[in-house]
Amino acid sequence: MSGVLLDKRYLKRTIKKADVSSAHLKETRPIQVYLPPDHDENRRYPVIYLQDGDDYFNLGRLATQANRLILDGDIRPFAAVAIPVDKEKRNAEYAPQGDRHQAYLRFFTEELVPFVEAEFPVTSNPDDRVLGGSSLGGTVSLHLALEYPDSFRRVLSQSGAFLEPTLEAIGRAEQLSHLEVYQTIGKSETAVSTHMGTLDLLARNREVYRALREKEAQVDYSEQEGDHTWGFWQKDLPRALKTFFQEK
């Protein structure tokens, strides 16, 4: 098959939309669900849930990159759930000190995941369920796994925006040997401007990595050339997907 035909297959994406009603957030949250090429509605696919989901689909080119990896046989077929966030509420929901943070964690665990599993062909096995996000999206993904270890055991964190509450949450855990984390940070992320001030995210990620390892978490940690932008995260995404969805 020619490269042109392959490219057309990469671009043929199946993305479905749905609305999730939330008592915890007191609103309805739209989601998008990517399903793999030639998917079978009777199967249950491994799945990644993505914070800042619209950005992962649009700026990270998640669906196109996933199609290529699946069709080329580099990874097994999987689904992806994009959860968008109101940028004005993002800090309140994603940051552990935010006033909507606990409500968001409950929405995610008690409302969103059961809804997706009932409506779409995705797994309910925590070992085949991944949480992913960049910056504060990585932060809230890790906190979900720390707070609900029976539900979430695998985390993708790209340039996680970590502060003391994250280190404190890791410290409260007795041990984290069940937890698998893919953690990347750009070597240029030493003075990142955020809503929480200017942060040295490289130093923070090193601290979180050490804290996770002390609790026996399995961490694929790497410092790469890059900064706090989607150019870096998009380039890193195939390696992350191969880590979680490689053929068994």
N, C-alpha and C positions, 0 to 999 in steps of 0.2 A: 504493500500500500504506500502511496506517495506521501511525502511530507505535507503536501497541501491538504490531502484528504484527512490526515491525522490531525492537522490543525483545526479542521472543521469539526472533528469529533471532540476535540478539547473544548471547543466553544459552545457545544450543544449542552446547555446546562438545564437541569430540572430543579427549579426553586419554587416552593409552595409557600403561601402566606396564610397566617392564622392570627387570631386575637385571643389573648389569654386574660380572662377576668381575674382580678386580684382583690381579695378582701383585705390582705395585709397592706397593700399599697393604695387601696381605695381608688383604683383606676383600671382601665383595660390596657394591656401592653401588647403591641403588635410584635410578631416574630416572623422570621423567614427560615425555611428549612430546605437545605440542599440535600438532594438524594443522588446517589452515585449512578453512573451510566448503566443503563439496562437493569435498573433495580427491580427487585421482586418484592411485591407488597406482602408476601407471605414469609419473608425472611425478617430477621431482627439484626440490624446493622450496628456495629460499634458507632459511637457518636461523640462529637465534640460540641460543647456548649460555649459560645463565644460572647464575652462582654464586648461592648462597643461593636456589636455585630454588624451593623451597616458598614462601618469602616473596614472590618475584615473582608466583607464581600466586595466592597467597592475599591478600597485602596490597597488591601492585601491581596486582591484577586484570588480569594480562597477557592471559589468554585472552579475557575479555569485551571489553577494549579493542582487541585485535587483530581480533576478529570485527567490531566496529563499523567499524574503519578499512578492513578488506578489503571488507566488504559495501557500504560507502558509496563504494567506488572510490578511496579516498585513497591506498592502497598496494597493491602486488601481494601475492598470497597467499604466506605464509611459514610455516615451522614453528618451534617453540621447544622447547628441551630444558632441563628444570629439573633441576639437579644439587643435591640437598640436601647439607647438611653437618652433621656432629655438632658442636654448638656448643662442646663441650669440646675438639674438635680443630681448630676453625676457625682460631685464631691460628697453630697449628703448620703448617697446610696453606696458608693464604692469605698470611700475612706472609712476605716474602722471607727473613727471618732465622729462620723457623720450622724445626723439625727434621724436619718432614714435607713441607716445601715442594717440594723437588726431586722427591720421590716422587709428589706430587700432580701436578706438571707432566707427568711421564712418564705417569702414569695417564691424564690428560686427553688427551694427544696420541697416545699409542701404543695405548691400550685403549678409552677412551670414544668418541672420534670414529669410529674404524673400526667399532666395534660399532653405533653409531647409523646410520652410512651403510649398513651391511649389512642392518639390520633395518627401517629406516623410509625413506620416500620423500623423502630430503633430499639436497642437493647435496654433491659432493666438491670443488667449485670454491672455492678460498680467497677469491676475490673476492665470493662470495655466502655467506660464513660469517662470522658476527659473534660476538664474545665480549662478555658483559655482566655487570655487577655493580655493587653499591653499597658504599661504604665499603671494607673490605678485599676485597670481591668485585671492585671496580674495580681494586684494586691487583694482585690475582693475574691478572686478565684482561690487564692491560697487560704483566705479566711474561711471560705465555705468548706474547704477540705479539712481545716483544723476544727471547725465547729461541728461538722457532720461527717465524722470519719467512716461511719457505716454506709454512707451514700456516695462519698467522693474520695477517691484514692489517687487520682492522677491529675496533675496540674501543669499547664503550659503557661509560663510567665516570661514575657518579653519586656525587658526594661522595667521591671516591677518598681512602683513608687512606694517603697517601704519606709515606715517611720517606727518609732518606739513601740506603738501598740502591736505591731506585727511580731517584733522580737519578744514582747511580753507574752503574746498568745502562744508562740512556739515554746517558750520557757514553761508555760503551764502544762504542756503535754507531758505525759509520763514517758512515752516513747512514740516514735513515728516510723517504725520499720515498715509499716504497710503503705507508706506514702511514696509515690513516684513523682518527681518534679523535673521538668525540663526548664532550665533557667538560663536565659541569656541576657547579657548587658553589653552596651557599647563602650569601648574604651574612651570615647570622647564625652561620656555622660557624667562629667564631674561638676558641672554647674548648670543644672537644668532648671529653667524657670517654670514653676508650677503655681497652682492656686494656693499651695501651702508654703510658698516662698521658693528661693533658689536652693536646690538640693544636689548633693553629691551622690547620685544614684549608683555610681560605680562602687563607692565605699559602702553604701547601704546594702547593695546586693552581696558584697563579700561578707558582710556581717550576717545576713540572713542565710547565706550558704553555709557558713560555719555553724550557725545555730541549728539548722536542719540536720547537718551531718552529726552533730553532737547527740541529736535525738534519734539517730540511726535511719533517717530518711534516705531514700535512694535518689540522688540528685545528679542529673546530667547538666553540669554547670560549665558555661563557656563565656569568656570575654572576647568580643570580636571587634573588628574595625567597624565603627558605626556611631550614630548619634540617636537622639530621641525623635526619630521620624519614621514614617511609614516606608520610606525607601529601605531602611535597615530591616524593619520587621517583615516586609514582604519578601526580601531576599532570604531571610532566615526561615521562613515558613515551611518550605519543602523538607528541610532537615528535621524540623519539629514534627511534622506529620509522619515522616518515616520512623521517627523514634516511637511514636505511639501506635501506628497502624501498620507496622511491618508484617509481612506474612508469617504466620505461626507454623 
